[in-house]
Structure formats: structure tokens, C-alpha cells
Amino acid sequence: MPTLIAPTIEVRSSFLAAMREFEAETGGADNDNSMVGEEMREYAAAWETEDGFRAYLARLREAEDERTPWQDGSVGCTTLWWVEDTEYVGRIAIRHELSPGLLEVGGHIGYDVRPSARRRGHATALLRAAFPHIRALGIDKALITCDTGNVASRKVIEACGGVLEDERHGKLRYWVDPS
């Protein structure tokens, strides 16, 4: 059974294989605004070297630090990887607060499961496993959004207690109590 861990160099090979799966799925398109799409555009070249990957991991750790100055509307974010042994299965990003943009379309939580590991309950287990981390950040109600047509994500959010509030900008907005 996978567990949540802090991002680590030990999973690099499997992480890179997962990113290749995502790239094959989306083609790395510029209009892919998912966490994976944005990170692939920003970091993929760096990931190819061990030093570049370590710099990426340092950036993820820096994003957790509340002292990090944000200038572009970003907020603090804790990233955890869903890993079985050294096999990267997916990840969750827990945003520490909601900026105006995140309140509309992004929410507190973003998660993804590599394509080869989907339809096995990983996303639901991953989200549930993150509840203690969400609570530890002082988030009593977490906003999770998904595209209106993303039935799989809707089912995950609802299975984890998500209550639909509304639809905005093509996104369904759910509130989840992580207790």
C-alpha cells in the first residue's frame, strides 16, 4: 500500500517515468494548466540531471516555508508524494490558504495519479491519507475543484465527503471537511 512522503531524490527515476506518462497523455501542451503541465514546462529540463532534480526538490520545500515571499499571487504549498517502495504513484499539493484566484478555480488541494496507476483507488486513498496534513495546516474546510467533465475526480472528491457548492469558470467547487 502506498504512503505519503516528502518529495525525495530516491524516487527520481520513477518520478521521471511518471512525467513521461503525463507528457504522452497531454503532449506537454502549452494550454495544459494542470500542476503537472506547469511543472513540466518549468522544470523538465532540470529534472534530467541529479543536481537539477535536487534544485526542484529544494523549490518544493521552499514553497512550504511561510517565510517565503510570494509576489505573483502564489501561496504556501505543501507537496507530498504517494509512493509505494520507490515507485512514484502520484502526489497531492496542499495550498496553505486561498488567494482570490484559488478561491475561484484552484482550491486548497490539487492531486494527480500517474496514468498507469489510475482506476485502482489511488486518488481516493491519497486524498484521505492527506487529511491529517490538511488539518495540521489549520485548514478546517478544504476547497477542492475539478473540471466539470472530470467524472473520475468528481467521484474521488465525493467519496471523500466533498459537498458541492457551485460551478464557476468550468470548475465544480467542493468543500471537504478533513476531520
N, C-alpha and C positions, 0 to 999 in steps of 0.2 A: 504494500500500500504506500503510495507517495506521501511525502510530508512537505510542509512549508519550511524553506530555509532562506537565509540571506543569500543573495547572489554571490557566487564563488567561482574562482578560476577552475576548480576541479570539474565543473560541468561544461566547460567551454566547448569541447568537441561536440557534445550532444546539443548544446545551445545553437551552435553554428548549423548543425544538421536541421534543427527545427526552423531556423531562419530561412534556410534554403527551401524548406517545405512551404513556408508562408510566401516566399517570393514566387515560387512556382504557382501558387494559388492565385495571387493577386497580380503577378507580373511586375511587382515593385512600382506600380503606377503612381504618378505624382498626385493623383486625386485620392489615394488611399490615406485617409486621415486617421486611421487606427493607430494605437500605440506602436504596434509592430511596424506599420508603414512608415511612420515618422522616424522611429529609431533606425530602421534600415537605411533611410535616406541620410540620416545624420551620422551614423556610426559604422555602417557595414564595412567600409574600407579599413577602419581602425581595428575592427574585430579580427581581421586576418592575421595580425601579429599578437603575440602574447602581451607585449607592452601596451599595445593599443586596447586590448581587451581589459587589461588591468586599469587603464585610464577610464574606460567605460564603467567598470565596477566602482571606481572611486567617485565618478559622477553620480551614480545611483545612491551611494552612501551620502554624498554631499546634499542631495535632494531631501534626505531625511532630516537634516540638521536645520532646526528652526532659526538658527542664526544666519543661514544663507540668505543673502539679499536677492529678492526677486524683482525684476524690472519689467517683465513682459506679461504680467497678469498670472504668472505661474504661482503655484502654492507648494508648500512642503509635501513630499510624497514618499511613502514607504513602499518599496518594491520587494516582494517575496516570490521565490520560485517554487513551483510544485515539482518535486524531484523524487524519483524512485532510484535508489542507489546513486549512480552518477548520470542517470538518464533524465534529461530535461523534458518535462511533460507540459508545463505551462507556467503562467505567472499571474500575479494579481498586483495591481498598483492601488494603494490606498492614499487618496489625497486628504491631507490633514484638515482642510477647510474648503469652503466653496467660494470661488470667485464668482462674479456675475455671469461669466461665460459658462463655468462649470455648473452653476445652478440651472442654466437653461438646457444644456446638452451633454455635459460630460459627467457630472455627478462626482461622488466621493470615490467610486470604485470603477476600475477598469480591469478586465481579465481576458486572458486568451489561453487556448489549449492548442497545441500543435496539431495540424491536420491529421497526422497518422494516429493520434491518440483520442480523437473525438468519438462521440457516441458510446462512451464507456462509463459515463457518470463522473468524469474528472472535474468538469466545471462546477457541478453542484457540490462535490466534496471539497474542492478548492475554496469556493466561496464560504462554505460552512466552517472550514478549518481556519479561515481568516477572521471569523467573528471575535475571538479573544484579542487579536491585534487591533481590530477596529475599535473595540471598547477601550483598550489600553490607550488609544489616542484621544479618548474623551468624546468619541462620536456616538451619541445615543440613538440617532436615526441616520442611516446612511442612504444617500440618494444614489441609485443605480439607473443608468439609462441604456437603452438599446434601440437600434433601428426598428421602425415599425414592422418591417418584413422579416426580422430575425427571430423566427419562431423558436429556434433552439435556445437562444439567450433568454427569451421571454419565459420559457419553461424552467430554466435554471433559476431565474430571479423569483418566480412564483413558488417554486419548490422550496426556496429558502425564506419564504414568508414575505416576499415583496408585495406591497399593496400599490396598485396603480393609482397615480394621482391624475395624470393627464398626458396629452401628447403635445409636444412643441417642436417645431422645426424638423419634423420627420422622426422624432425620437419619442419613445414611450418613457415616462418618468415614474420610477417606482421608489418607494421608501421601504427600507428594511430595518427592522429592529434587531441589532446583533446580540441581544442578550440571550 
